[in-house]
Amino acid sequence: MAPRTCALCHTARAMLKRPKTGQQICKDCFFYVFETEVHNTISDSKLFKPGDRVAIGASGGKDSTVLAYVMKALNERYKYGLDLFLLSIDEGITGYRDDSLETVKRNQQQYDMPLKILSYDELYGWTMDSIVAEVGRKNNCTFCGVFRRQALDRGAAMLGVDHIVTGHNADDIAETVLMNIMRGDIARLGRCTSIVTQGEDTIKRSKPFKYAYEKEIVMYAYFKKLDYFSTELHHRHIHSGEAFEIRDEVKATQKLQQTCKRCGYMSSNELCKACTLLEGLERGIAASGITERARKKLEAEGPTPDNLRTIPFFERPSGNPTVMVEGPS
């Protein structure tokens, strides 16, 4: 049987079957349609304006590596006029994050972008290794998720950027929809499919890969021979959550966002989740931010000590970087 020709250019030999459409196409056409769809997502959603300073959340994994490569290519091709930065969070996980950060440092050189690395140890005084030693493996994901989200905003504020982009793809969003349904988390279910999220006291975030399939991101990285840190891929269900709508009477029951009185970050309570978790760690009752029983035990021990280690006060970016970043050499 003669080799199939590409379904798009009808000239080159088909090298792959595209997961999103089932078309058998050549590598060059795959690169073109993948990049064009991301560009259409960016332009249709009006994600950027000329002069924006944009931080790419860089973990060294396939999603963020492809995102950095594609953002650089589209910025040059379509003249977005963006100043691009790489922003990495070092959670302090020996044998994992230290290795992936080496990939990010290579990406910095390959893509000619400034890089800022902000560590949990620098921001909170704790690494994930030390947190796991304190709380065990059962609840450590709670600490990592809360601390990471705030660390990204704080790193972006240090860079003076207007916008954070992350490599969350269609599969990630579908998984989040299903998780929020199972948990009955109405507040997150209402916003998890949004391509842009921003609170009054947080930096704008967006997902240029919102409609990109994870398999296609892997294929793009493979055929482009991109340098990324490979971790285990998990099978995920693909499902659209955009059809879900939260009724007005349910929205009315949700807590209003306010500012944490201790660190200035957004919160639905007087203290944000990160400050609550950090106080529990510092006072030796790490579960106080997770279980009601531990919270009551913490309250019974009296008011917060004056010398307690706290998170630096959060300030929105002024437009100019306030820290040095590593520039490509």
C-alpha positions as CSV (number, residue, x, y, z in Angstrom):
1,M,0.0,0.0,0.0
2,A,1.3,3.4,-1.0
3,P,2.0,5.8,1.9
4,R,-0.8,8.2,2.7
5,T,-0.3,11.9,1.8
6,C,-1.1,14.7,4.2
7,A,-4.8,15.5,4.4
8,L,-4.0,19.2,4.5
9,C,-1.2,19.9,2.1
10,H,-1.8,16.9,-0.1
11,T,1.9,16.8,-0.9
12,A,4.0,15.5,2.0
13,R,3.7,12.1,3.5
14,A,1.4,11.8,6.5
15,M,3.4,11.1,9.7
16,L,0.7,11.2,12.4
17,K,-3.0,10.9,13.1
18,R,-4.2,14.0,14.9
19,P,-6.1,13.1,18.1
20,K,-8.4,16.2,17.9
21,T,-9.7,15.6,14.3
22,G,-8.5,12.2,13.3
23,Q,-6.8,13.6,10.2
24,Q,-3.6,12.0,9.0
25,I,-1.2,14.8,8.4
26,C,2.5,15.7,8.0
27,K,4.7,17.2,10.7
28,D,4.8,20.6,9.2
29,C,1.0,20.9,8.9
30,F,0.6,19.6,12.4
31,F,2.9,22.3,13.7
32,Y,1.1,24.9,11.7
33,V,-2.5,24.0,12.8
34,F,-1.5,23.5,16.4
35,E,0.2,26.9,16.6
36,T,-2.6,28.6,14.6
37,E,-5.3,27.2,17.0
38,V,-3.4,28.6,20.0
39,H,-3.1,31.9,18.2
40,N,-6.8,31.9,17.5
41,T,-7.5,31.2,21.1
42,I,-5.3,34.1,22.1
43,S,-6.8,36.6,19.6
44,D,-10.4,35.5,20.0
45,S,-10.2,35.9,23.8
46,K,-8.1,39.1,23.5
47,L,-5.7,37.8,26.1
48,F,-2.9,40.4,25.5
49,K,-2.2,43.9,24.4
50,P,1.0,45.3,23.0
51,G,3.5,46.1,25.8
52,D,2.2,43.6,28.2
53,R,4.8,41.9,30.5
54,V,3.9,38.2,30.6
55,A,5.3,35.6,32.9
56,I,5.1,32.0,31.7
57,G,4.7,29.6,34.5
58,A,7.6,27.2,33.9
59,S,7.9,23.8,35.6
60,G,10.2,22.2,33.0
61,G,7.4,19.7,32.1
62,K,6.0,19.2,28.6
63,D,3.1,21.7,28.9
64,S,5.0,24.6,30.1
65,T,8.0,23.9,27.8
66,V,5.7,23.8,24.8
67,L,3.9,26.9,26.0
68,A,7.2,28.8,26.3
69,Y,8.3,27.7,22.8
70,V,4.9,28.5,21.2
71,M,4.5,31.9,23.0
72,K,7.9,33.0,21.8
73,A,7.1,31.8,18.2
74,L,3.7,33.5,18.1
75,N,4.9,36.7,19.7
76,E,7.5,37.0,17.0
77,R,5.3,35.8,14.1
78,Y,2.2,37.9,14.9
79,K,4.0,40.8,16.6
80,Y,2.1,40.7,19.9
81,G,4.6,43.1,21.3
82,L,5.0,41.2,24.6
83,D,7.9,41.1,27.0
84,L,8.1,37.4,28.0
85,F,9.6,36.0,31.2
86,L,9.9,32.5,32.7
87,L,8.7,32.1,36.3
88,S,9.4,29.0,38.2
89,I,8.4,27.9,41.7
90,D,10.8,25.7,43.7
91,E,8.7,23.8,46.1
92,G,11.7,22.1,47.6
93,I,11.1,18.5,46.5
94,T,14.4,16.6,46.4
95,G,14.8,14.4,43.3
96,Y,12.0,16.0,41.4
97,R,11.8,19.8,41.4
98,D,15.6,20.2,41.6
99,D,15.9,18.1,38.4
100,S,13.1,19.8,36.6
101,L,14.5,23.3,37.3
102,E,17.7,22.3,35.5
103,T,15.4,21.8,32.4
104,V,13.9,25.3,33.0
105,K,17.4,26.8,33.1
106,R,18.2,25.2,29.8
107,N,15.0,26.5,28.4
108,Q,16.0,30.0,29.5
109,Q,19.1,29.7,27.3
110,Q,17.3,28.0,24.4
111,Y,14.4,30.6,24.3
112,D,16.4,33.6,25.3
113,M,14.0,34.7,28.1
114,P,14.8,36.1,31.6
115,L,14.1,33.6,34.4
116,K,12.9,34.1,38.0
117,I,12.9,31.2,40.5
118,L,11.0,31.7,43.7
119,S,11.3,29.0,46.4
120,Y,8.9,28.0,49.2
121,D,11.9,28.2,51.6
122,E,12.4,31.9,50.6
123,L,8.8,32.8,50.9
124,Y,7.4,30.6,53.6
125,G,10.5,29.3,55.5
126,W,9.5,25.7,54.7
127,T,10.2,23.3,51.8
128,M,7.8,20.6,50.8
129,D,10.3,18.0,52.0
130,S,10.2,19.6,55.5
131,I,6.3,19.9,55.4
132,V,6.0,16.2,54.5
133,A,8.3,15.4,57.4
134,E,5.9,17.3,59.6
135,V,2.5,16.3,58.3
136,G,3.1,13.1,56.4
137,R,2.0,12.2,52.9
138,K,-1.8,12.2,53.4
139,N,-2.4,16.0,53.5
140,N,0.7,17.4,51.9
141,C,-1.0,18.2,48.6
142,T,-3.2,20.8,50.4
143,F,-0.1,22.7,51.5
144,C,1.6,22.5,48.1
145,G,-1.4,23.6,46.1
146,V,-2.2,26.6,48.3
147,F,1.4,27.7,48.7
148,R,2.1,27.3,45.0
149,R,-0.8,29.4,43.8
150,Q,0.2,32.3,46.1
151,A,3.9,31.9,45.2
152,L,3.1,32.3,41.5
153,D,1.3,35.6,42.1
154,R,4.1,36.8,44.4
155,G,6.8,35.9,41.9
156,A,4.8,37.7,39.2
157,A,4.5,40.8,41.4
158,M,8.3,40.7,41.9
159,L,8.8,40.7,38.2
160,G,6.3,43.5,37.7
161,V,4.3,41.6,35.1
162,D,0.8,42.2,34.1
163,H,-0.2,38.6,33.3
164,I,0.7,35.0,34.1
165,V,0.1,32.3,31.5
166,T,0.0,28.6,32.4
167,G,0.1,25.4,30.4
168,H,-3.2,24.0,31.6
169,N,-4.8,22.2,28.7
170,A,-8.2,20.8,27.8
171,D,-7.6,17.5,29.7
172,D,-6.6,19.4,32.8
173,I,-9.7,21.6,32.7
174,A,-11.9,18.5,32.2
175,E,-10.3,16.8,35.2
176,T,-10.8,19.9,37.3
177,V,-14.5,20.1,36.3
178,L,-15.1,16.5,37.4
179,M,-13.2,16.9,40.6
180,N,-15.2,20.0,41.6
181,I,-18.5,18.2,40.8
182,M,-17.5,15.3,43.0
183,R,-16.4,17.6,45.8
184,G,-19.5,19.8,45.4
185,D,-17.2,22.8,45.2
186,I,-19.6,25.3,43.6
187,A,-17.3,28.3,43.8
188,R,-14.5,26.7,41.8
189,L,-16.9,24.9,39.5
190,G,-18.2,28.3,38.4
191,R,-14.8,29.6,37.3
192,C,-12.6,26.6,36.5
193,T,-13.5,26.6,32.8
194,S,-12.7,30.3,32.3
195,I,-9.8,31.1,30.1
196,V,-9.0,34.2,32.2
197,T,-9.2,34.5,35.9
198,Q,-8.4,37.5,38.0
199,G,-9.4,38.8,41.4
200,E,-9.2,42.4,42.6
201,D,-6.0,41.7,44.4
202,T,-4.4,39.1,42.1
203,I,-2.6,39.2,38.8
204,K,-4.4,38.2,35.6
205,R,-4.0,34.6,34.6
206,S,-4.9,32.8,31.4
207,K,-4.7,29.4,29.7
208,P,-3.7,29.7,26.0
209,F,-3.8,25.9,25.8
210,K,-7.4,25.8,27.0
211,Y,-8.6,23.9,23.8
212,A,-5.4,22.0,23.2
213,Y,-5.4,18.2,23.9
214,E,-2.7,16.8,26.1
215,K,-1.8,14.1,23.5
216,E,-1.2,16.8,20.9
217,I,1.1,18.8,23.3
218,V,3.1,15.6,23.8
219,M,3.3,15.0,20.1
220,Y,4.3,18.6,19.4
221,A,7.1,18.3,22.0
222,Y,8.2,15.0,20.6
223,F,8.3,16.0,16.9
224,K,9.9,19.4,17.7
225,K,12.5,17.6,19.9
226,L,11.9,20.0,22.7
227,D,13.9,19.7,25.9
228,Y,11.5,19.0,28.8
229,F,11.5,17.1,32.1
230,S,9.5,13.9,31.6
231,T,7.2,12.7,34.4
232,E,4.5,10.0,34.5
233,L,1.4,10.9,32.4
234,H,-1.9,10.2,34.0
235,H,-5.0,9.1,32.0
236,R,-7.7,11.7,32.2
237,H,-11.3,11.9,31.0
238,I,-12.1,14.6,28.4
239,H,-15.4,16.4,29.1
240,S,-16.6,19.9,28.5
241,G,-17.5,21.9,31.6
242,E,-18.4,25.1,29.8
243,A,-22.1,24.1,29.7
244,F,-22.3,24.2,33.5
245,E,-23.9,27.3,34.9
246,I,-24.2,28.3,38.5
247,R,-27.7,29.6,39.4
248,D,-27.9,33.1,40.8
249,E,-29.4,31.9,44.1
250,V,-26.4,29.6,44.6
251,K,-23.9,32.3,43.7
252,A,-25.5,34.5,46.4
253,T,-24.5,32.0,49.1
254,Q,-20.8,32.2,48.2
255,K,-18.4,34.2,50.4
256,L,-17.2,37.5,49.1
257,Q,-13.5,38.0,48.5
258,Q,-11.6,40.2,50.9
259,T,-8.0,40.8,51.8
260,C,-6.0,38.7,54.3
261,K,-5.4,40.9,57.3
262,R,-1.9,39.3,57.8
263,C,-0.3,39.1,54.3
264,G,-2.6,41.2,52.1
265,Y,-3.4,38.3,49.7
266,M,-7.0,37.6,48.5
267,S,-9.1,35.5,50.9
268,S,-12.7,34.6,51.7
269,N,-11.9,34.9,55.4
270,E,-9.9,37.2,57.7
271,L,-6.8,35.0,57.2
272,C,-6.0,33.4,53.8
273,K,-5.5,29.7,53.5
274,A,-1.7,30.1,53.2
275,C,-1.4,32.1,56.4
276,T,-3.6,29.6,58.2
277,L,-1.5,26.6,57.1
278,L,1.8,28.4,57.8
279,E,0.6,29.3,61.3
280,G,-0.3,25.7,62.0
281,L,3.2,24.6,60.8
282,E,4.9,27.2,62.9
283,R,2.9,26.3,66.1
284,G,3.3,22.6,65.7
285,I,-0.3,21.9,64.8
286,A,0.0,21.5,61.0
287,A,-3.5,20.1,60.5
288,S,-5.2,23.2,61.9
289,G,-5.8,24.5,58.4
290,I,-7.3,21.2,57.3
291,T,-9.4,19.6,60.1
292,E,-11.9,21.3,62.5
293,R,-10.5,19.3,65.4
294,A,-7.0,20.6,64.9
295,R,-8.3,24.2,64.4
296,K,-10.1,24.1,67.7
297,K,-6.9,22.8,69.4
298,L,-4.9,25.7,67.9
299,E,-7.5,28.2,69.1
300,A,-7.4,26.7,72.6
301,E,-3.7,27.4,72.8
302,G,-4.3,31.1,72.8
303,P,-3.6,34.0,70.5
304,T,-1.0,34.0,67.8
305,P,2.5,34.8,69.2
306,D,3.9,38.1,68.1
307,N,7.2,36.5,66.9
308,L,5.4,34.1,64.6
309,R,7.0,33.7,61.1
310,T,4.6,35.2,58.5
311,I,4.4,35.6,54.8
312,P,5.6,39.0,53.4
313,F,2.8,41.4,52.7
314,F,1.5,41.1,49.1
315,E,1.6,44.2,46.9
316,R,0.3,44.3,43.3
317,P,2.9,44.9,40.7
318,S,3.7,48.6,39.8
319,G,4.8,47.8,36.3
320,N,8.5,47.7,37.1
321,P,10.5,44.6,38.3
322,T,11.5,44.8,41.9
323,V,13.9,41.8,41.9
324,M,16.8,40.8,39.7
325,V,16.1,38.0,37.2
326,E,18.6,35.7,35.6
327,G,19.1,36.8,32.0
328,P,20.2,34.5,29.2
329,S,24.0,34.4,28.9
